[in-house]
Amino acid sequence: MRNTIGGILTGGGLLGLIYFGYMYLENSESFEAFGADVAISTGNYVPIIISGIVFIGGIIIAKLNKK
């Protein structure tokens, strides 16, 4: 049972990391100032952190099942 829950959390966390990471990169803007390329991100990084925590939690739950 824990192995299934861990797999679901791991998969959901990985999908969240991919999706929200892509959205974060899409919300970045760059411009040139004094010959240097400056990048400004207007994206929200909180969903990426939450997805990472869910991903790591899923891995831990799946590994605790295997003794």
Wavefront OBJ file of the C-alpha trace (Angstrom):
o trace
v 0.000 0.000 0.000
v 2.785 2.440 0.914
v 4.618 1.584 -2.279
v 1.566 2.625 -4.334
v 1.083 5.864 -2.408
v 4.795 6.645 -2.716
v 4.651 6.037 -6.458
v 1.639 8.292 -6.892
v 3.262 11.087 -4.860
v 6.537 10.693 -6.735
v 4.803 10.827 -10.113
v 2.665 13.806 -9.131
v 5.657 15.658 -7.739
v 7.674 15.005 -10.878
v 4.853 16.202 -13.116
v 4.484 19.308 -10.940
v 8.209 20.018 -11.155
v 8.157 19.741 -14.940
v 4.982 21.799 -15.428
v 5.668 24.564 -12.920
v 9.350 24.696 -13.904
v 8.342 25.256 -17.515
v 5.813 27.919 -16.507
v 8.474 29.643 -14.379
v 10.868 29.769 -17.327
v 8.131 31.072 -19.621
v 7.457 33.991 -17.248
v 11.091 35.147 -17.380
v 11.983 38.278 -19.303
v 15.386 39.487 -20.411
v 16.720 42.773 -21.710
v 20.076 44.303 -22.482
v 21.517 47.043 -20.292
v 25.010 48.508 -20.736
v 26.039 45.597 -22.950
v 24.968 42.931 -20.449
v 21.953 40.659 -20.815
v 19.773 40.995 -17.697
v 17.105 38.390 -16.923
v 14.168 39.127 -14.655
v 11.830 36.388 -13.509
v 8.239 37.273 -12.755
v 7.254 33.651 -12.121
v 6.145 32.157 -8.847
v 8.627 29.663 -7.397
v 6.440 28.393 -4.512
v 4.683 25.661 -6.586
v 8.103 24.378 -7.657
v 9.207 24.044 -4.034
v 5.956 22.308 -3.049
v 6.251 19.904 -5.992
v 9.828 19.127 -4.989
v 8.763 18.383 -1.419
v 5.975 16.081 -2.652
v 8.437 14.347 -5.004
v 10.991 13.743 -2.253
v 8.261 12.692 0.185
v 6.979 10.135 -2.322
v 10.456 8.676 -2.729
v 10.916 8.459 1.045
v 7.526 6.761 1.542
v 8.277 4.251 -1.223
v 11.723 3.460 0.205
v 10.444 3.044 3.784
v 8.246 0.207 2.586
v 11.264 -1.810 1.444
v 13.058 -3.074 4.553
l 1 2 3 4 5 6 7 8 9 10 11 12 13 14 15 16 17 18 19 20 21 22 23 24 25 26 27 28 29 30 31 32 33 34 35 36 37 38 39 40 41 42 43 44 45 46 47 48 49 50 51 52 53 54 55 56 57 58 59 60 61 62 63 64 65 66 67
